Amino acid sequence: MTSSIMGLFDDVVDDQALNNTVDRFREREIALPTFAQLADPSTMPAGVMDALAGVGPDDPDPRNLWRVNWYNDASRTGRTDVPAYLEIPSELSGVDAKILLALGNKFPMIRAHKVLAAYACLAPRIVTGAFDPTTHRAVWPSTGNYARGGVAISRIMGCRGMAVLPEGMSQERFDWLNEWTSGPEDIIRTTGTESNVKEIYDACNELAKDSTNVILNQFSEFANHLGHYFVTGRALEHIYEAAGGGNLVSFVSASGSGGTIAAGDYLKERHGSRIVAVEALECPTMLYNGYGEHNIQGIGDKHIPLIQNVMNTDDVVAISDQATDTLLLLFNTEAGKQYLVSQGLDATFVDQLQHLGFSSIANMLAAIKVAKLHNYGAGDVIVTVATDGFELYRSEVDKITSRDHPGGFDDMAAAAAYARFIEGVDTDHTVDLGAIGRNRIFNLGYYTWVEQQGVDFDSFEARRSQSFWTDLHGHVTRWDDQIAEFNHRTGVSVD
Ligand SMILES: Cc1ncc(COP(=O)(O)O)c(C=O)c1O
């Protein structure tokens, strides 16, 4: 497999490009954080918080690179000792197992953790001369948040970025892109919605014919996997420890590019927890080799990403977008919130449910399903992530209300939503994967990667073995050394 498909650059590939980049970063005073610093911000130089003092979390300022981690506080300007998280009370989940959701909407610029994946993919290229900001354009294909993360990261790193995403994604995503890109020519809208990834690949293959376009394909960039393995993995472990420990039985993650789920590899290695992949019931590719349209934006793209360590996955759970659409209303309308409080839930907790976007709600429901499936009880802990929050989906409220509740989402509708989608969570549409299940899902990736995208067969197959994945970890140490060396060359520091 070529490093340009995998994104695994270790040695300097182009001295001239690297020199140009050093000059550009010196000129614009851009210092890069290492992966180790993002995983544990307490190891960042003491001057970072002072340097960030006058910088808003959504400003296009290179110093925001230091906020690309899980430890931003509620105002997103300061830093917390433990990443922000929400504990789902048993009154809501109906199970005794503890469910902990890490909150991704504290990340800078895009209010979603995908900005971390974007940094993880671009930084190694920057420090090895594989991306020259004076000549290249970074192309970020995605169903939304990664493209926004990529555009944000390229812009604050003095690089030109271009988003490629389906035309059917939420209006909030396009509004944001209009503000952050250099012009409409840097937003490519492909046909379809969430699950139309093949159309995105086709657009990227077309763009790749121009050698000044560098495609940072999150589905095949192993740095996406590695960034989440080290940075998200450690953050989730920290949350689990701070919440009192216990048996860390499962990590639950809706899968889009298959990046976030890599945190499960980290947790499994240290705590033996199971890895649970979540997808939309309307597009059950892993569960039933199925396909279809759905509205759980950010996940379920009708194919198996190259960077997803499928052979390490233990369960697959499908959640219907009817549930996520309806619960978005229950959690974020007055009628819904009042109903939840009337059921005995604490009003402060109910207010916190605004931190859950569609895929976050899917993760929460999948965690409840898994607890029921495996009879998890008191002392058992499930960790999962809320990639983004309601703020990215406000425009969906009217759409869903007029489609499903033409008379308005009132208390009757709230009661019905609660009974059906919260109390009614069952263990349907789940599978405990054995070797046959894992191999079945792994094999499905062949059609995308070997047949369609030209990945060589041996490299594709190598991923079946766990040693392939553990061998990847050394890249991060190497990149961290190169990042330190790069900062040394630019002379820019945040001390
Ligand atoms: C809202 C949302 N949830 C979940 C995911 C899935 O994360 P990953 O791509 O790391 O699998 C994404 C990815 O873009 C997303 O935008």
The ligand as an SDF file (V2000), in Angstrom:
LIG
                    3D

 16 16  0  0  0  0  0  0  0  0999 V2000
  -21.3930   13.4370   14.1210 C   0  0  0  0  0  0  0  0  0  0  0  0
  -20.4640   12.3000   13.8720 C   0  0  0  0  0  0  0  0  0  0  0  0
  -20.6000   11.1920   14.6050 N   0  0  0  0  0  0  0  0  0  0  0  0
  -19.8030   10.1360   14.4230 C   0  0  0  0  0  0  0  0  0  0  0  0
  -18.8150   10.1420   13.4630 C   0  0  0  0  0  0  0  0  0  0  0  0
  -17.9940    8.9020   13.2620 C   0  0  0  0  0  0  0  0  0  0  0  0
  -16.6910    9.0570   13.6670 O   0  0  0  0  0  0  0  0  0  0  0  0
  -15.5290    8.3140   12.9050 P   0  0  0  0  0  0  0  0  0  0  0  0
  -15.4540    8.9230   11.5380 O   0  0  0  0  0  0  0  0  0  0  0  0
  -14.3280    8.6140   13.7050 O   0  0  0  0  0  0  0  0  0  0  0  0
  -15.8750    6.8730   12.8200 O   0  0  0  0  0  0  0  0  0  0  0  0
  -18.6420   11.2750   12.6810 C   0  0  0  0  0  0  0  0  0  0  0  0
  -17.6440   11.3380   11.6330 C   0  0  0  0  0  0  0  0  0  0  0  0
  -17.5760   12.2650   10.8650 O   0  0  0  0  0  0  0  0  0  0  0  0
  -19.4770   12.3930   12.8890 C   0  0  0  0  0  0  0  0  0  0  0  0
  -19.3580   13.5110   12.1750 O   0  0  0  0  0  0  0  0  0  0  0  0
  1  2  1  0
  2  3  1  0
  2 15  2  0
  3  4  2  0
  4  5  1  0
  5  6  1  0
  5 12  2  0
  6  7  1  0
  7  8  1  0
  8  9  2  0
  8 10  1  0
  8 11  1  0
 12 13  1  0
 12 15  1  0
 13 14  2  0
 15 16  1  0
M  END
$$$$
